[in-house]
Amino acid sequence: MIYYAILCIGVAVLLYMIIRQGIANFKREKAIEELREKWQNALIDEKRTKETIMELIGKTFGEATVSSIEKGIYKENMPDYLVKMAIGRPMSVQPVVFHGIPTERWFYKSVVLSFQSGRLIGWETNDK
């Protein structure tokens, strides 16, 4: 008789643990699904923001500039912020004075870009 009581208590504890684990798994899956939904919404917002920015750049600088940015191409006289949009942030920036004019040199893996007054004035490739 005592064995049945111990067995029943053991089964009850086991069922309790299984149910608690099931509830925890359900809550975890629900939280994961909510995070996935937030992630998807953030991606949609990011896409809309990028489209709006590119539309404004197209109106201000022309569709050729938008096309260059999308292709990752920089051009002479391009503003520094558009260069960042085209090829990303530089690994480092070095302020220098060139012919008495403050200049910035942006260092990337294979190219060094030179800017004066926020405009691209030239570049050098680091071909090895």
Helices and strands as residue ranges (DSSP letters): H 2-61, H 63-71, H 80-87, E 92-98, E 101-107, E 111-116, E 119-125
